[in-house]
């Protein structure tokens, strides 16, 4: 029984090969292929690893093609990371069915620029980390309760307004990084109430947002209460604000 596999940082050029032989499901829980100079595409047979919980493909810029169309068949997957990988195209269907997923991370150097933001990930009940940094996704932010505790959507092409949600809809949020998008409209006043709860990082600069929200007093109180390192920045109509 194979329960864990890691081939990280071997630095040998190799290809993820498809095979003509009959492929049987394997019981692999963790597959780390980061920093392996992989090229080619990810074979659809990967979806046969129904027990896979961790998949890491980081730092393989020659790994091209798209995320496999049957990605959602990895029903046990909890952690997925493909930072600095050359994926192209759009996001696969069925992401809303991946109820075990706890982290989903893509970052930069991607040919997925223009792909629509996969809003299904916004409401996955178990998702803690949603990171699509510098991928170039388009679309709007859902006007529904946010489930992840950490959201990194900086350096994309997201447009429209920030969601107008109640305090409870934002309650789990610890990090919200929306820098350098095309967002417009008012900064929701409800965000200012989160400094006394869980919010540690809020990044809004590089957008066309406006409004006066009393962040700073709550920010200082939260610093005194927790001693944590907080970051707050926002572009408002009356100039750049940083606390």
C-alpha positions in Angstrom: 0.0 0.0 0.0 1.5 3.3 -1.1 0.3 6.0 1.3 2.8 8.8 0.5 4.9 9.8 -2.5 7.3 12.7 -2.7 9.7 13.4 -5.6 10.4 17.1 -4.8 13.5 18.9 -6.1 15.0 16.1 -8.2 15.8 18.6 -11.0 15.7 16.0 -13.7 13.7 16.8 -16.8 11.0 14.3 -17.1 7.5 14.0 -18.6 4.3 12.8 -16.9 3.6 10.0 -19.4 0.4 8.4 -20.4 0.4 4.7 -20.9 -1.4 2.3 -23.2 -1.5 -0.3 -20.4 -4.5 -0.8 -18.4 -4.5 1.7 -15.5 -5.7 0.5 -12.2 -6.6 2.8 -9.3 -3.8 3.3 -6.8 -4.0 4.2 -3.1 -1.8 7.2 -2.9 -2.5 9.8 -0.3 0.2 12.5 -1.1 2.0 13.3 -4.3 4.6 16.1 -4.3 6.1 16.7 -7.7 7.4 20.2 -7.0 10.6 21.5 -8.6 11.1 18.5 -10.8 11.5 20.3 -14.2 8.5 18.4 -15.5 7.3 19.2 -19.0 4.4 18.1 -21.1 0.8 18.0 -19.7 -0.9 16.4 -16.7 -2.4 13.1 -17.8 -6.1 12.6 -17.3 -5.3 9.3 -15.6 -4.3 11.3 -12.5 -8.0 11.4 -11.7 -7.9 7.7 -11.0 -6.1 8.4 -7.7 -9.3 8.5 -5.8 -7.5 8.4 -2.4 -5.2 11.4 -3.2 -5.4 14.0 -0.5 -2.4 16.2 -1.3 -1.2 17.2 -4.8 1.8 19.7 -5.2 3.0 20.7 -8.7 4.9 23.9 -7.7 7.8 25.3 -9.7 7.4 23.3 -12.9 7.0 26.1 -15.5 7.3 23.7 -18.4 4.3 21.8 -17.2 1.7 23.0 -19.7 -1.8 22.3 -20.9 -4.8 22.8 -18.6 -5.9 21.4 -15.4 -7.4 18.0 -16.2 -11.1 18.1 -17.0 -11.8 15.4 -14.5 -10.0 17.2 -11.7 -13.1 17.1 -9.5 -12.9 13.3 -9.6 -10.2 13.7 -7.0 -12.9 13.6 -4.4 -10.6 13.0 -1.4 -8.3 15.9 -2.3 -7.6 18.3 0.6 -4.6 20.4 -0.6 -3.7 21.5 -4.2 -0.9 23.8 -5.1 0.4 24.6 -8.6 2.5 27.8 -8.1 4.6 28.9 -11.0 3.3 26.3 -13.4 2.5 27.0 -17.1 -1.2 26.0 -17.1 -3.4 27.5 -19.8 -7.1 27.5 -20.5 -9.9 27.6 -18.0 -10.8 26.0 -14.7 -12.3 22.5 -14.8 -16.0 21.9 -14.1 -17.4 20.4 -10.9 -15.2 22.2 -8.4 -18.3 22.7 -6.2 -18.3 19.0 -5.5 -14.8 18.9 -3.9 -16.1 19.3 -0.4 -12.9 17.9 1.2 -10.7 20.7 -0.3 -9.0 22.8 2.3 -6.5 24.8 0.1 -6.4 25.6 -3.6 -3.4 27.6 -4.7 -2.3 28.9 -8.2 0.3 31.6 -8.7 1.6 33.7 -11.5 3.4 32.8 -14.8 0.2 31.3 -16.0 -1.5 31.1 -19.4 -4.9 31.2 -17.6 -5.1 35.0 -18.0 -8.7 35.8 -18.9 -10.2 32.7 -17.3 -13.3 33.3 -15.3 -12.9 33.4 -11.5 -14.2 30.0 -10.2 -16.8 31.3 -7.9 -17.5 27.7 -6.7 -14.4 27.8 -4.6 -15.7 30.9 -2.7 -18.4 28.8 -0.9 -16.7 25.4 -0.4 -17.4 24.6 3.3 -14.0 23.2 4.1 -11.8 25.5 2.1 -9.4 27.6 4.3 -7.0 29.0 1.7 -8.0 30.3 -1.7 -5.0 31.7 -3.6 -5.1 32.8 -7.2 -2.2 35.3 -7.2 -1.3 36.9 -10.5 -3.2 34.4 -12.5 -5.1 37.0 -14.5 -8.6 35.8 -13.7 -11.6 37.9 -14.7 -15.1 38.2 -13.3 -16.6 39.5 -10.1 -16.5 38.6 -6.5 -19.6 36.6 -5.3 -22.2 38.4 -3.2 -22.4 35.4 -0.9 -20.9 34.3 2.4 -17.2 33.8 2.2 -16.0 30.4 3.5 -12.2 30.6 3.2 -10.3 32.2 6.1 -7.5 33.4 3.8 -8.2 34.8 0.3 -5.4 35.9 -2.0 -6.8 37.3 -5.3 -4.2 40.0 -5.9 -2.9 41.0 -9.3 -5.8 39.8 -11.4 -8.5 41.4 -13.5 -11.5 41.2 -11.2 -14.0 43.9 -11.6 -17.3 45.2 -10.1 -17.9 46.0 -6.4 -16.9 44.4 -3.2 -19.7 42.2 -1.7 -22.2 44.0 0.6 -22.3 41.3 3.3 -23.3 41.2 7.0 -20.7 40.8 9.7 -21.6 37.1 9.9 -20.9 36.6 6.2 -17.3 37.8 6.7 -16.8 36.2 10.2 -14.2 33.6 9.4 -12.0 35.9 7.3 -8.4 36.5 8.5 -6.7 37.6 5.2 -8.3 39.4 2.3 -5.8 40.5 -0.4 -7.5 42.1 -3.4 -4.6 44.4 -4.5 -4.2 45.4 -8.1 -7.6 44.5 -9.6 -10.2 46.5 -11.4 -12.6 46.8 -8.4 -14.8 49.9 -8.1 -17.5 51.3 -5.7 -17.6 51.6 -2.0 -15.6 49.8 0.7 -18.2 47.9 2.8 -18.5 49.4 6.3 -18.9 45.9 7.6 -15.2 45.2 7.0 -14.3 47.7 9.8 -16.0 45.5 12.4 -13.7 42.6 11.7 -10.6 44.0 13.3 -12.0 43.2 16.7 -12.5 39.6 15.6 -10.3 37.6 13.2 -9.1 39.9 10.4 -5.3 40.3 10.3 -4.6 41.5 6.7 -6.7 43.7 4.4 -5.1 44.8 1.1 -7.2 46.9 -1.2 -4.7 49.2 -2.9 -4.5 49.3 -6.7 -8.3 49.5 -7.2 -10.7 52.3 -7.8 -12.5 52.1 -4.5 -13.9 54.9 -2.4 -15.5 55.7 0.9 -14.7 56.5 4.5 -14.6 53.5 6.8 -13.4 53.7 10.4 -10.6 51.1 10.2 -7.9 52.8 12.2 -9.5 52.8 15.7 -10.4 49.2 15.5 -7.0 48.4 14.0 -5.2 49.9 17.1 -7.5 48.1 19.5 -6.8 44.8 17.8 -3.1 45.4 17.9 -3.4 46.1 21.7 -5.6 43.1 22.2 -3.7 40.4 20.2 -0.2 41.7 19.6 -0.5 40.4 16.1 1.0 41.9 13.0 -1.8 43.6 11.1 -1.7 45.2 7.7 -4.3 47.6 6.4 -4.1 49.6 3.2 -6.7 51.1 0.9 -7.0 53.5 -2.0 -9.8 55.9 -1.2 -10.9 59.1 -3.0 -9.2 61.2 -0.4 -5.8 59.5 -0.9 -3.8 56.5 0.2 -4.5 55.3 3.7 -2.2 53.0 5.6 -2.4 52.1 9.3 
